[in-house]
Amino acid sequence: MQTENLTFIRGSIDHVFELAANVHNWPNFLPHYRFVDVIEQSTDGCRRVVTMSAVRENFPTPGLRFPVTWRSVQVCEPDAGLITFKHIGGIATGMWVVWELTPDPWGRGVRVVIRHFLQYPLSIMNGWFAGDIVGNGFVSTIAGQTLACIKEIVENGEEGN
């Protein structure tokens, strides 16, 4: 399973990176996040182990809020504009998530791409389950909401904390 979410955000790359990297603050400004618990963190703050929980709105039917929880290792590389997650617990254990932030050469602001890669050890799970349920049903939708909220905060001059 591979997904990609892309947006352009008019604002500073440093501000966008700060909002994206500081996952412990996400529940304060991302309404679809229930909690983020930091389990451990490096002294420089560039590596964290976190337990995260969000809700998938309107799944499986309109009006329902389906909760999902997972554990990840997060590594931030501010100079490279990269934030990487490796899921180590939850339904998407083994998934890699890469946030890539770069200046847009066409002047549209910061180009933010979130890519998800998941291959289950049991090949039977890599078809409709990984692609349709996990990828399209949850991962891409939640990542899209996250990007939309960060875009709104940055472009409206809000702090997001």
C-alpha positions in Angstrom: 0.0 0.0 0.0 1.3 3.4 -0.9 -0.5 6.7 -0.5 0.5 10.3 -1.1 -1.1 13.5 0.2 0.2 16.8 -1.2 -0.5 20.5 -0.5 1.1 23.9 -0.8 1.1 26.1 2.2 1.8 29.9 2.0 4.1 30.5 4.9 7.5 29.8 6.3 9.0 26.4 6.0 10.2 26.7 9.6 6.7 27.3 10.9 5.2 24.5 8.9 8.0 22.1 10.0 7.5 23.2 13.7 3.7 22.4 13.6 4.3 19.1 11.8 7.2 17.9 13.9 5.7 18.7 17.4 3.2 15.9 17.3 2.7 16.2 21.1 0.8 19.5 20.4 -1.4 18.0 17.6 -4.4 17.4 19.8 -4.4 21.1 20.7 -5.1 22.2 17.1 -6.1 19.1 15.1 -9.7 18.3 16.0 -9.5 14.7 14.7 -6.6 13.9 17.1 -7.7 12.4 20.5 -4.2 12.3 22.1 -0.5 12.0 21.6 1.6 10.6 24.4 5.4 10.9 24.3 6.8 7.6 25.6 10.4 8.6 25.2 12.4 11.5 23.6 16.0 12.2 22.7 17.6 15.2 24.4 17.6 17.2 21.2 13.9 16.4 20.6 14.6 15.0 17.1 13.6 11.4 18.0 10.5 10.4 19.8 8.5 7.3 20.5 4.8 8.3 20.7 1.4 6.7 21.1 -1.1 8.6 18.8 -4.8 8.4 18.5 -7.1 10.0 16.0 -10.7 9.5 14.8 -11.8 8.7 11.3 -14.9 10.8 10.8 -17.9 9.3 9.0 -16.6 5.7 9.0 -18.1 3.3 8.3 -21.2 5.4 7.9 -22.0 9.1 8.1 -22.0 10.5 11.6 -19.8 7.9 13.1 -16.3 8.5 14.6 -14.1 5.5 14.4 -11.1 5.7 16.8 -7.6 4.5 15.8 -4.5 4.3 18.0 -0.9 3.4 17.0 2.6 3.7 18.3 5.4 5.2 16.2 9.0 6.2 16.3 9.4 9.7 14.9 12.7 11.1 13.6 12.9 14.8 12.6 15.6 16.1 10.3 14.9 19.9 10.1 17.8 20.7 7.9 16.6 18.2 5.3 12.9 19.1 5.7 12.1 15.5 6.6 9.9 13.9 9.3 9.8 10.1 9.3 7.6 7.8 11.3 7.9 4.0 11.6 4.7 2.4 13.0 5.7 -0.1 15.7 2.2 -0.8 17.1 -1.4 -0.8 15.9 -3.1 -2.1 12.8 -0.5 -0.5 10.5 2.6 -1.9 12.3 5.5 -1.8 9.9 4.2 1.3 8.0 6.7 4.0 7.1 5.4 7.6 6.9 7.6 10.3 5.4 6.8 14.0 5.5 8.8 16.0 3.0 8.8 19.8 3.1 10.5 21.8 0.3 10.1 25.4 -1.1 8.0 25.3 -4.2 9.9 26.6 -7.2 6.7 28.0 -8.7 6.1 30.3 -5.8 3.1 28.4 -4.2 4.8 28.4 -0.8 5.9 25.3 1.0 5.4 22.0 -0.8 4.3 19.4 1.8 4.1 15.7 0.8 3.1 12.9 3.1 3.9 9.4 1.8 2.8 6.2 3.5 4.3 2.8 2.7 2.9 -0.4 4.1 3.5 -4.1 3.3 2.1 -6.7 5.6 4.1 -9.9 6.2 1.0 -11.9 5.2 0.5 -11.2 1.5 -3.3 -11.8 1.8 -3.6 -8.6 3.8 -1.8 -6.5 1.1 -4.7 -6.3 -1.4 -8.0 -4.7 -0.5 -7.4 -4.6 3.2 -4.1 -2.6 3.1 -5.1 -0.5 0.1 -8.8 0.1 0.5 -9.4 -0.1 4.2 -6.1 1.0 5.8 -4.7 3.2 3.0 -7.8 4.9 1.5 -10.2 4.4 4.4 -7.9 5.7 7.2 -4.4 6.8 6.4 -5.0 9.1 3.4 -8.1 10.6 5.0 -6.5 11.4 8.3 -3.3 12.7 6.7 -5.5 14.9 4.4 -7.3 16.4 7.4 -4.0 17.0 9.2 -2.5 18.9 6.2 -5.7 20.9 5.7 -5.6 22.0 9.4 -1.9 22.9 9.3 -2.4 24.9 6.1 -5.3 26.8 7.6 -3.3 27.7 10.7 -0.2 28.8 8.8 -2.1 30.8 6.2 -4.4 32.5 8.7 -1.4 33.5 10.9 -2.4 31.4 13.9 0.1 29.8 16.3 -1.4 26.3 16.5 -0.4 25.7 20.1 
